[in-house]
Amino acid sequence: MSYRTRIRTPSYAHLQQIPAAIRGSLVSDLIVYLGSIDFVMSDVDR
């Protein structure tokens, strides 16, 4: 008997929070913020 599972990585949720997190910040802070979040674009692409 086989079971199907779906594992959701947190990459999509992390990427959705970027606009709220950088609101009011400098553009140079965006580079640091994106570097500190560990997201994989292949996980985000649905």
Protein Blocks (a to p, Z undefined) as FASTA:
>chain_A
ZZddddddfklmmmmmmmmmmgoiafklmmmmmmmpccdfklmpZZ
